[in-house]
Amino acid sequence: MQVFNEILDLVIVSAENAFIQVTVFVGAVLLFFGYIDYLLAGKLIKKIEAAKKWQPIIGAFLGITPGCGGAIFVMPLFHRGTVTFGTITATLVATMGDAAFVLLSTKPVDFAIVTALSFIIAIITGYIIDYFQIGAGLLEDYHARQQKKEERRMAHHQQDHSHLRREAAVADESIIHLGHQEGDEIDLILHHEIKGHQPTHGLGYKLTHQGFGVYWVVLGIGLILGILDLFQIDLDSFLFPNFATIVGVSGTVLSIIMMIASKKFIQDDTHEEAELKLHNIKETIVHNAQETAFVATWVFFAYLAYELFVLALGSGNYLAGEITMTAFLTQTGFAAVIIGTLIGMIPGCGPQIIFVSLYIRGLVPFSALLANTISQDGDALFPLIAIDKKASVWVTIINTIVAFIVGIISYWLQFSVFG
């Protein structure tokens, strides 16, 4: 019974801390960048199409913007011949996905450093890839595998487009596509052959599109508490006893419900949804709530997993577990670099959020964070996998090699020079 009570306490503490210390700031930052994407994303894509010589730089810039939206938009451009393979490689090297929101909200200085390094490494990698024309054969293979034009047209004609029209509240011809055109082979893949937007008639859609306002209100209250916590104000006695605990646990529970309703467990954003957010501000706010809930849930499980692991290490004694954990980490720093690189190979943002959460708790070195950042592609790899699996495998191999090399160099500098 005592063990059960201790585990329950850890669940409550993890839920409160994950929401008050991380989620509320993630939500605020994500909403800000979501609005910026709403205003600028389409314009940036048009600029990258027109600037051939600067494409790896622009791609890297879109990659370092927090979240996956900028990187997602770039992926279809390679297969249309609009950008080079070096450009999409640079974009994916630079991107940190939604894990960027966690790092930016908790360790902004570290975020700035890893972003600057990722940006430089991404540009160098992109231009090297283009210099050796590594993507030329991949593009030829892709075009050789395309369906005939008439087959594509008929397949597209038979698909249902009503949900996109309803959500965007515009006519067919007004739907904005980024990186492809209505009716082409990429449109067929991205909008019909992979998981796209929520079915508008389902319970999940109603919960997310009608309950997002309540979620943002709880986030707003939590943000006030989070700011007070930064100034080391005791939250236990704020307004009334356990107020912060109630808000924190409620926020985490709502986040889990929102994530389940959104049916997003590994991936939190598709190309279709990224396009849809550009049509109206409500969709941007709704999807930002879903993305915040996704990040919040993964952060909570990361916090809880850590707490339970420490408790288990100490055989039920939390303090003993912390001592054992510290001793273990001081001996396995380089292993963390390898683990960070390998975790980065997993598509989607969920596992990467857990890894960054471990970093902000001091469990992995900066070199491991940098290796993970370069290796991972967030949700941006999913559309590339759907369009061309061969290209996605090659870009993953390249990113992993670059991440491992940079991780080794960073680890050596961190512990040999500055250690």
N, C-alpha and C positions, 0 to 999 in steps of 0.2 A: 504493500500500500504506500509506503514511504517513497519507493522508487517511482511509482505511478504519479504521485503528487509532484515529485521533483521534475519528471518529464513534462507534466502539465504546466508547471511554472516556466520551464524552458520554452515551451510552445508559445505561451503568452508573452514572455519577454522578447522572443524572436519576432513575433507578429507586431508588437509595439515598436521595437527598435527599427525593424525593416521599413515600417510605414513612416514613422516620425523622422528618422535619421536619413532615409534614402528616398523612399517613394515620392514624398511630397515635393522634394526638390526636382526629382526626375520629371514629375508631372508638369511643374512650372516651366522647366527648360524645354521639355518636349512640346508643350503648347506653343512656346515662343518660336521654336524652329519649325514647327508645323505651319504656323502662319507665314513664316518667311518662305517656306517651300511653296505654299499656296500662291504667294505673290511672284516668286522668281523661277520656280523649277522649269516651267515651259520655256522661258527666255534663255536660261542657261543651256538647255539642250539645243536650242537653235544656234547658240554661239559656238558650241562644240562642233556642230556639223559644219560650220563655216570656217573654222580655224584649223586647218590640217596640220600645220607645223607645231601648233601649241596644244594639240589634243591630249597627249599624256599629262601635261600640266593641268589642263582643265579637268580631265578625268580624275586626277589625284585630288584636286580641289573638291570635286563633287563627292569623292570617297571620304574625305576627312570631315565633311559636315556630319554632325551627330545623327544617328539613325541610318536607315537603309534606303530611304527614298531616292536620294541623288544617285547612288550606285545602281539601284534597280533600273532607273531610267536609261542608264548607259548600255546595259547588257544587250538589248536587241539591235543596237546601232552597228555592231560589228558585222552581223550577218546580213545587213542591208548594204554593207560596203561603205557606210558613212564614216566609221572610225576604224582605227587600226587595232590589231590584237594587242599591241603594246598599251593602247589606251584603256581597254577593259582590264588588262592585267594591272596597270597602275591604279585604276579605280579600286580594284579588289584588294591590292596590297595596302592601300591607304585606309580603307573602310574599317571601322570598328563596330559597326552596327549599333544596336540599341544598348550595348554594353558601354558605349561612349557616354550615354546619359548618366549612368551610374557613376562613372569615374569623374565626369564633369561636375556632378552635383556634390560629390564628397571630397575629391582631391583635385581642384581646378589647376593647381600648379603642375601636378603630375600629368594631368590631361593635356595641358599645353605642351609639355616636353615630348610626350609620346606622340602627339599629333604632329608636331614639327618634324620629328625624326621620321615618322611614317610618311609624311608628305615628301620629304627629300628622297627617301629610299624608293618610294613609289615612282617618282619621276625618273630616277636613274634606271630602275628596272624597266619601265615602259619604253624608254628610248633604246635600251640595249635590245629588247625584244624586237622592236621595229627595225633596228639596224641589221639584225640577222634574218629579218623577214620570217620569223617563226610562224606567224599566223597565216601566211599565204596558202600553204597546203590545206590548212583547216577550212578556210573559206571555200576553196575549190571542192573539197569533199562534201561540204554542206550543200552547195548548189547542185552537186551531182545527185544528192539524195532527195531533193525537193520534189513535191508532187507536181504534176502538170497543172498549168494555170487553170484550165477548165475544171479539173477535179477539185482544186482549191475553191474556186468560185461556187461550185455546187455545194460543197461541204459547208462553206460559210453561210450560204443562203438558207440552209436547213437548220441552222442554229438559232437559239432563242436569245434575242438581244433586249427583251423587254425590261429586265431588271436594271440594266445600265441606263436605259432611257428614263425609267421611273426615278432612279436615285439622282440622276443628273438633272432631271426635269428639263431636258432639252430634246430637240428633234434628232433623228439619226445623223443627219449631216453635220450637226453641231458638236458631236462627241469628239473630244480632243484625244488623239492617240499620240503617244510619245515613243519614238523609236520604230514605229511601224505605221501601216496604213490600214484603214478599214477593208477587210476582206482578204488581206494577204496571208501567207502561210504563218507568219509570226502572230498575227491577230488571232488566227484559228487556234494556235497552241496556247497563247497566254490567256485568252478569254474563254476558251471552251474546253480545252483538253486537260487543264490543271485546275486545282481548287481555286476558285475566285472569291467573289463577294458572297456574303451570307444570303441564303434564300429569304426573300422579303416577307414570306408568309409564315416563317418559323418563329418559335418562342424566343430563340436566341436573338433574332433580329429585333423583336419587340423589346426585349430586356435592355439591349445595348442602345437602341435608338430612342427609347423613351426614358430609360433610367440613367442616361449619361449625366444629366443635370444634377441628380442627387450625388453621383460619384464625385463630380467636380466640387460640390459644396463641401463634402467630407474632406476632400483633398485641400480645399482652401482653409478649413479649420486646422487641419493637420499641418499645413504650411506655417501658420502662425505659431503653432507649438514647436515646429522644427526650428524656426528662427529664434524663438526664446531659448530653446535647448542649446543653440550655438553660442548664445551669450551666457550659458551655464546657469540659467534660471531654473530653480527646482520645479519640475513639472508635476510632482506628486501632490503638491498643495495648490496648484493653479485652478482657480474657480471652486472646485470641490475635490475631495480625495479621489484618486484613481481616474480623474477625468482624461488624462493623457492615455492611460491604459485602455479606456473605453474607446477613445477615438482611434488609437493605433490598431487595436484588435478589430474594430468595426471596419476600418479602412482596408486592412488585409483581407478580411472575409469578403468584403465587397469586391476587392480586386480578383480574388479567386473565382467568385461567381461571374464576374464580368469576363474573365478569361475563358471559363468553361462555356459561357453563352456565346462567345465569339468563336469557339472551337479552334483556338490557337494554342498549341502546346509547345511546338518547337519553332515554328515560323509564325511571325506576327503581322507580316505585310506581304501582299502579293502585288505583282505589277498592275493588275486590274484595279486593286484598291488604291494603289499609289496614284493612278490616273484619276480615279473617281474623286479623290480628295481635292483635285485641282478645279473641280466644277463648281463647288459651292462651299462656303465657310462652315456650314453645319456639318457636312461630311468630314471636314478636317477636324473639327472639335470632337465629333463622335469617335473617329478613328484614333485620335490622340488619346482619348480616354481608354480605348481598347489596348493601345500600345503601352500606356502607363500601367494598366492592370496586368498585362503580360510581364513587364519588367518587375513589377511589384511582387508577383507570385514567385518568380524565379529567385528574386533576392530573399524573400521570406524562406524558401526552402533551402537556399544556400546558408542563411543564418542558422536555421534550425539544424541542418545537417552538421554544421560545425559544432554547435552546442552539444548535440547528442554524441558526436564523435569524441569530443573532449571528455564528456562524462564517462563514456565507455573506456577510454584510455586509462582513466583514473579508477576504473572498477567501481564506479559510483561516487568517487570523490572528485569533484570538479577541479579543485585546486591542484591536486596531484596530476590530473589529466593535462592541465595547462603547462605544468613544468615538463612533463614528458613530451608534449607537442613542441614546445620551444626548443628542447634539446634535439628533437628529430629534425626540425626545420634548419637548424644551423649546420647540420651535416649533409643535407640533401638539396642544397641550393641549385646545383647544376641539373639534377633530376627534374626540378620544377621547370626549367627551360625546355627540356624535352617534352614534358607533359603538356606545357602550355602550347607548344608547337603542334602536338598531336591533337589536342582538343580543338585547336583552331581549324583543323581539317574537317570537323563536323559541320555540315550546313545548318544554318539557323542561328538564332541569337541566344536561345535558352542556355545551352552549356557555357557559352562565352560569358554570360551575365554571372553565372556561378563562379567562374574563374576570376573575373574582375572583383567580385564580392570577397573572394578569399584574399585578393591583393589588398583591398582597402582595410582588411582586418589584420594585415601584416604577416600573412601566411606564406606569401611567395615573393621573391625578389623582383625588382623593377625589370631586370633582364628577361624574366619569364613573361611579364606583362607585355613587354615590347615584342617578344617572339610570338605571343598569342595574337596580338593586334595585327601583325603583318600576315600571319598564317590564316586568320579567320576572314570570312567573307560575309558574315551576317546572313540576312535573307536574300541578298543580291545574287547568290549562287543558284537559287532555285529557278528563276526564269532562264538562266543560262543552261542549267541541266535540262530543262524542258525543251529548249530550242535545239541544243546541240550537246549531247553528253560527252562527245570526244573533246570538244573545246573546253568543257568544264573540268574534265580530268586533267588536261594539260595545264590549265591555269592554276588548278589546285597543286599540282606537282611543282610548278615554278614558284608559287607563293610559299610552299612549305620549305623548299630549298633555301630561298631568300631568308625566310623567318629563322631557320636553324642557324644559318651563317651569322646573321645579325645578332641572334640570341647568344651565340658563343662569344662573339666579340664584346657584346655588352656585358656579359657575365664576367669576362676576363678583366675588362676595364673597371667594373663595379667592385670586384673583390681583390684584384691585384694592385690596382692603382689607387683606388679610393678606400679600399677596405682596411 
